[in-house]
């Protein structure tokens, strides 16, 4: 009887184990957290694209959707409004005003203007170039196209004015609202110059549509862009933010290894890693690989910021009346998600 009882008990346990196994196999997997990521289709957004195509978001339990814009400030507005969960783009006056009201948090870096790494070029129209605008120091008296007042393009000109002692009134700034409008204006000669990302500027120069007359990194290096999210996400979805940051860092490291290598002479080199990633970047930016190589900006592999240039940019915007005097970067730069940020003011 004892043997029979033991046999029945063992059978019952075995049946329970089989049932549990069956439930484990048939139970649906936990749904991924859906996120919307907003950016411009620039090479500087590459970590976003790499993370998507190499499955880094999926590995972190995230289902990412992209929304693309034609200027930087709308990306910040999208994140502040909740239409976007994360934004990666250049830092603008509009961004700082929204962040100053408590809507946004900077949590990491996008690209920066690092000496030796071409990113934003100064692109002169053929008409202006023939008339003598062959060097950035000759800019006073000329017109400059940009997306919006307070954009990164605006600040590029502002930094030149500070460096060379120009009055900003010596340059005629023309806000054209979008990158395509800027390109059309410089191509037609309706503006004398535009700042433009390298993969587009190089293509224009090669095709004889305009002339590159300088580079921002050679004139005024700075922390151009950032990774940011809403204050609400930081407070209520911190785990999602942490997982997104990990996916972003993994992709930024891939990018760095592929596109930011220098040889012993300080010359950029591109090998098999760059060749493997270029098609991913091309898919989103529509830029040819040769132009991607020519203008791949510096991106920190861990997404670390240089902090002092952000403070300097805000101070300049305040001096121009573009950012409210109450805006304090210490209140919206959240350094808790990524360690090792540099150049603290």
Secondary structure, 3 states (H helix, E strand, C coil): CHHHHHHHHHHHHHHHHHHHHHHHHHCCCCCCEEEEEEEECCHHHHHHHHHHHCCHHHHCCEEEEEEEECCCHHHHHHHHHCCCCEEEEECCHHHHHHHHCCCEEEEEECEEECCCCCCEEEEEEHHHHHCCCCCHHHCCCCEEEECCCCCHHHHHHHHHHHHHCCCHHHCEEEECCCHHHHHHHHHHCCCCEEEEEHHHHHHHHHCCCEEEEEEHHHHCCECCEEEEEEHHHHHHCHHHHHHHHHHHHHHHHHHHHHHCCECCCCCECCCHHHHHHHHHHHHHHCCCHHHHHHHCCEECCCCCCECHHHHHHHHHHHHCCCCCCCCCHHHCECCCCCCCCECCC
